[in-house]
């Protein structure tokens, strides 16, 4: 998979509503999409990193931001699993294994210089 193909797939997150909101009967027009959620997580991570660093804490800001941005990329392929579905996915950790496999599929075909 080339970088432009990955970006095209990730673009799907802009049209993917967060299922938890739908399960709570939030009108579709008001439901946050996965891309909005990812932006919010990244913004919170950046602001918290600033606050922690001002307080003298040491952290790897780049790693924290990378995790914040990438944490839901697998959902571009697997969809957004609602919290209520976790009990039906099997043993604990099944969702993580699914997401890891999907993410490896998305990123695994990129040349190393693009990872």
Secondary structure, 3 states (H helix, E strand, C coil): CCHHHHHHHHHHHHHCECHHHHHCCCCHHHCCEHHHHHHHHHHHHHHHHHHHHHCCCCCCHHHHHHHHHHCCCCHHHHCCCCHHHHHHCCCCCHHHHHHHHHHHHHHHCCCHHHC
